[in-house]
């Protein structure tokens, strides 16, 4: 086990890191805390005024939308350079506020740097199509234009990366951003916004291309319902998405939803078990099971099930749990007591439904950190896919199930409401190709011989079914922040009509 640091030391360090990024906190009842000790980091500010923020964003939009996209990209290029300069500061702040181990905090900032690079290149590639017209002397084409202010609602578990996936693309596409961060991670939001404002100052861009509105569900609801916010990107639980989606749809807005993920891995009899073990443990225990892409269901061929589950249990016993800022620690704290209580309730339900707790599941470091909640990652062998297995519990619980043939495995895999990330471990080419085909995984992400977590920014990120269907980050996800316009230009001296229609006057 590791040593939990003095809380006052953590609080002082958080203030230093925030100042290093050029950010300041305000007075108010929005407070920050650290899951490392469970203690308060002090006031972050007061609840944001959504109406005022939207009004400022619209004022910015009138000029930002006509700024050439490569010029808009220059602001994101400078942001990327500032993130490189402050990577250590911001990565440590992420660890303090979200509880991630140091390497994961730094990795999240690296994702921000990577998406900045992607968005800068994208700023010169916002292209439409030229389409063959059936009418002579006509040019048919499509173009893409900014939509307006984008509301971004982010979750605690990736407090900066997911914001950057949305913001960098939105800014180069010509849209200002209004960010409602998680109540549990307000300081990282203030730090990121300060860096983007500094980049805007250096490039002459308007400072209000980014605004932060702190607050709880009421502030988020106001942003979601606002008629002058044409796009809302929301990351969180399926329950949250079920509230957001109908409100945005009712006003004919556009929702980009990244919701729950009950992710699975199939382990075939031909799998390299050493490789699978490494991928499974990282995907299931990393970030204390608090990733949207965390591995939660393990579907293993019956011939290797018991052996693999035993090996995972032994591997779990070697994981260092504790202070995420300490070298060598692999599992940090859960975000709060509610998460720990949900974990305990899920394990209890799983045992009632016939599961056997193979390893972990209990609380660690309770004496050293009575107000923090460190949990030993759990693995529960299940007789089949019960109700609790179909439910996403945002904690380090891995349910294992045995299967006899690939059709059965895929049926188990797809037999949940969520559809974010998936994987298969196999050395059989036919099995791997089947898994990523239309008859295989029904998820937005399907991996072969790696776990479901660890997405790269070059590919679009998102899922299907109750995961919401949204796409962020790479590929052509930029189209979610723009409107498509079809244009026809008649450069002839005639006016032929489409489909040969005759109309003479």
N, C-alpha and C positions, 0 to 999 in steps of 0.2 A: 504494500500500500504506500501511498505518498503522503506528504505532509500538507495539510491545508494551511494556506498563508493567513497571516493576520488580516482581519477585515479592513482596518484603518489603512493598512498599506495598500490594499487593493483599491480602496476608494480614492486615495491620493493619486495612485498611478492612473486610474481612469481619467481623473481631471487633467493630469499632465498630458495624456495621450490626446484628449479632446482638444486641448489648447495647441498641441503640436500640429494638429490638422487645421487650425485656424477657426475653430468653432467655439461658441459660448452657449451656456445654458441660460434659461430665463426663469423668472419666478412663476410659481403656479403649482397646481396639484398633480401634474404628471410627473411621476418619480421613476427613476431607474433603479434597478437592483442587479446583483450578480448572483447567478446560481452557484458560483464557486463556494460562497459562504452563506448565501441566502439573505445577505444584508443589503441595506439600501445604499445606493450610490449618490443619493441626493436628488433634488428637483431638476427636471429637464426643461420644464416650461409649462405653459397653460394650453388648454384646448384650442385648436386652431379654428379660425373663422373661415369656413368653406366658401361662403358667398364672396367674401373679399378676395380670397385666393383665386377663385374662378374669374372674377372681374379683372384682376391683374393679368392672369394668364391669357385672357382674350385680348387684352390690350397688346401684349407681347406678340400674340399670334398674327396680328394684322401686318406686322413688319417681318417677323421671322419666317413666315410662309413664303415670302417673295425673296428672301435671302438665298443666293445660289447654294445648292446642296453642298458642293465642295467647301464653301466658306463656312457653312454650318459644321461640317466635319472637322474643321480646324479647331473648334472649341473642344470637341471630343478628343482630338489628338493631344491637346494640351492637358486635358483631364487625365489621359493615360500616362503622361509624363509625371504629373503630380502624384498619381497613384503609385508609380514606381518609386518616387522619392519618399513616399509615406507608407510604403507597404508594411514595414515592420510595425509602425505606430498603429495603423488601422487594423492589421491582423491581430495584434495583441488586444486591441479594444473589442474586436469581435469575440475573442476568447473570453474576455472578462464578462461581457454582457450576455453572450449566448451560451457560454460554457464549452465551446469547442476546444479540442486540444490545439496546441500552438500550430502544428503543421496544417491542420484543417483551417484555422483562422487565416493563416498566410495563403493557403490554397484558394480560399474564397476571394481574397483580394486579387490573386493572380487571375481568377476568372474575370474580374472586373477589367483588369489590364488587357486580357485577351479580347474581350468583347469591344473594348475601345478600339483596338487594332482592326477588328472586323468591321466596326461601324465606320471608321475612317475610310477604309476601302470601299465600303458600300456607298458612301456619299458621292462617289463617282460612277455608281452602277445602278442608280434608280431608274431602270430602263423599262419602257413599254414595248409593244409589238407593232410592227408594220404588217398589215394584213392585206391580202389580195382583194381588191374591190371588183365586183362584177360589172361596174359601170366604167366606161372609158373616160379618161381624163379626171379620175377621182383617186384620192389617196385615203385609205382607211387605216386608222391606227388607234392605239390606246395609250393613254398617258396616266401618270400617277401624281396625285396632289395631296398635300397635308390635309388632315381632317380637323384638327383643333386640339384643345387641351386634353391631355391623357391623365386620367386618374389612376394611380398605382397604389394598390393596397398589398403590402408585403407581410410575410410571416416571420416569426422569431428565428426559425431554424437556419435560414439563409438570409440574414438581415441586410446584406449589401449586394450579393451577387445577383439575386433575382431582380432587385431594383435596377441594377445596371443593365441587365438584359433588356429591360423595357426602356429605360431612360436614354441610353446611348442610341438605340434605334429610333426612338421617338424624336429626339433632338435633331438627328441628321435628316429625318423625314420631314422636319419643319413644325413639329408639335411641341409646345411647352408641356411640362410635367408637374402635376400636383401629387405629392407623395404622402400617403398616410401609412407610416410604418407601424409595426406591431407595438403595442403598449409595453411589451417586455424588452424591446431593444431601441429605445429612442435616441440614445447617445450616438450609436453608429450612424443613424440617419442624419443627425446634425453634423457629424464629421464629414460624411460624403457630400452633403449639400454644400457645405462650406468649401470643399475642394472644387466642386463644379462651379460655384459662384466665382471662385478665384480664377478658374480657367476662363470664364466668361469675361471677367474684368480684363484679363490679359489680351483677349482677342477682340474686345469691343462688342461682344454679344450682350444682350439684355440679361441682367442678373436674375430676373424672374422667369427665365426658362426653367428654373427649378424652384419649387416652393414646398416646404414641409408643413403639414398640418398634423400636429400631435393630437392624440385623443383615443377614445375607445370606440365602441360599436356605434354610438350616436354620430360621431364625426364621420366614420366610414359610411354609415347609412346616408348621411347628407351628401357625401361625394358621389355615391352610387346613384342617388335619385336626381342629381342636379341636371337640368335639361341642357345646360351649356357645356357639359362634359361628354363629348360624343363617344369616347372610348374609355372603358374601365378595365384595367387588368388587375385581377384579384387572385392572390395565392393564399390558400388556407384549406380548411376542412371541407368535405362535401356538404356538411350542414350549412356552412357559411355560403358556399356557392349556390345552394338551393334558395337562399334568401336574395343573393345578388342578382342571379340570372333573370328572374321574372321582372324585377324592378327595371333593369336596364332594357330588357326587351319591350316592356310596356311603353317606354318612351322612344322606342326604335333606335336605341343606342347600340353600340357594339361591345360585347363582353369577351375578354380573353381570360379564360378560367383555367387555373392550375390547381386542382383539388386533390383529394385523397388518392393514395396509391397502396394497394395491398399486393405488393410485388412478390413474384415467385421465381424460383429456379428449378428446372428439371435436371436431374442428374441421371444420365443414361448408363447402362451397364458397361459401355465402352469408355466412359469418361476417365480422364487422368485425375485420379482422386487427390493427388497432392496439389495439383493446380486448383481443383475444385474447392478443396479445403481452404486454401488461401483466399480465394474469391468469396466464398461463403462467409467466412468469419469477418472479413473486412466489410462486406455489404450488410451483414446483420448486426454487428456490434459497433461499427463506426458511428460517430456522432451520437453515441448512446441510443441508437435506434430512432433518432429524431430527424432522419432525412425523409423527404417525400418518396425517394427511391430506395429506401431501406428494404433489404430482403426480409420478408415476413413469413413466407411459406416455402418450404423445401419439399419437393416432390421427387423421391428417390426410388430407383428401381429396387424391387424387393431383394434382389440378389446382393446388393451392396448397402442397403438401408442401415442395418444395425451397425455395421462396421463404420460407416461414415458418421452416423450420429454419435457413436462413441468417441470418434476422433475429434469431432467438434466440441463435445463436452470437455475433453482433455485440453483442447486448445483454449477454451474459455477460462479454464483455471489458471492459465498463464498470463492472461491479460491484466496489465496494471491499471487499476482504477483509482481516480483521484484528481488532484489539482491539475487542470488542463494546461497550466503554464509550465509545468515541470517536465523536463526531458524524460522520455521513456514511458510516460503515461499514454495509454491508448484509448481509454474510455473516461470521459468527463461526466459531469452531473446531468441529471434530468433538469429541465427548465424550472420546475417547481413541484410542490407537494402534490398538486392535483394530478400531474402526470404520473407520479409514483403510485398514487392511490389507484389510478386507472389500470396501471400495470398489474398491481396486486389483484384487482377485481377480475381482470382478464385471465390471469393464471388460475384463480379459484374456479372460474366458470369452465375453463378448459379441462380441469380435473374432473369436474362434475360431468362433462360431456365425454369422459372416457380417456382423457389425456394423461400422460405420465411425465412429470417434471424430471428431466434428465440432469439438468445442471442449472445453477444460478437462480435468479428470481428474487433474491433477498436484498435487503438494504446494506450498503457498505458505509463505513466511516461515520456512522450515526453519532458516536461519542465525540469524534473530533470536529464534526460539523453538524450540530443538532438542527440547524435551520436550513441545511442544504440536503439534497436528495440524490445520493449516488446509488446506483442499482447495478447488481451483477447481471450481465446479459443472460437471458434464460433460453433454454431449448426445451420444447415440450413435444414429445412423440404422441401423435394423434392417430386414432383408428380410421379417421376419414375427415372430410372437410365439413365440420360442424358450423353452427351459427357464429361462434366466437372466431373461428378461423376466417370466416367471410367478412369479419368486421376488422377494420384497421384500428389498431391500438398504437398510438404514437410513443412507442417505448421499445426497448431491446428484447422482444420476444420473437423467437423463431419456432414456428410449428413445422414438424416434419411428418410426412405421410409417405406410404409405400405405394408403388404402382406395379402393374404387370406388363403392360404394353404401351406404346407411345400414344395411341388413340386415347387410352384412359388417362394418361398423364396430361395431354393437352386439354381434355375435357375438365379435369380437376383444375388445371391452370386457369382456364377461361371461366370457370364457374364462380366468379365473384363479381360484385357490382362495379369494382374499380378497374381501370385499364391503363395504368401509367407505364411501368417498366417491367421487363421480363428477361429471362435468360435460360439458356440450356448449356449444360456441360456434356459434350460428346465428341468422339473422334470419328463418328460415322457421318459421312458427307450427306447421305440421304436424310438422316435425322435432322441435321442442322438446317438443310435447305427446306425441309418440311416445316420446321418450327418458324422460320421467317417468311413463309409463304402465306397466301390468303387463307389456307386451311390450318394455319398454325396459331401463333400468339395473336390475340386480339388487342394488344397494347400499342401505344404510340411509340414505344422503344422496345426493341427485341435484340438481345445480344447473344453471341455464341462464344462460349469459353471465357467469359468474364461475367461478373455479377451484374445485377440490374442498376447499380449505382455507378457514379463516375462519368456522367455525360460530358462531352466536349462541346464548346460553344459553336463549332462549325456546323453542327446539325441542329435542326429545329427540335425544341424540347417541349413535350406535352403528351397528353394521353387521351383516351377515349372513354366512353360510357360515363360513369359518375366522376371521372377525373375532369370532365368538362369540355374536352375537345379543343382547348386552346393550344397555341404554339408560340413559343418565345425563342429568343436567342438567334441561332444561325439559319442557314438555308434561305428560304424566302419568307421567313417570319416577318420581315419588314413590311410586307403587304398589309399586315394587320393594323398598321398605324397610318395608312394612307387610303385615299378613295380612288377608285378606278374610273377613268373617264374615256369613253369611246368617241373618237373624233373622225369626221368625214370632211375632207377638203376637196372642193370642186375647183380644179384649175383649168377647166375647159370653158368653151363659150356656149355649151349646150347644158340642158338640165334633164338628163335621162333619169327616170325613176327606177327604184329597185324592183326586182321581180318582173320587169317588163311592163309595169302598170302604165296605161295611157291616160293622160290628163292634159287636154289641150284647151287653151283659152286664147 
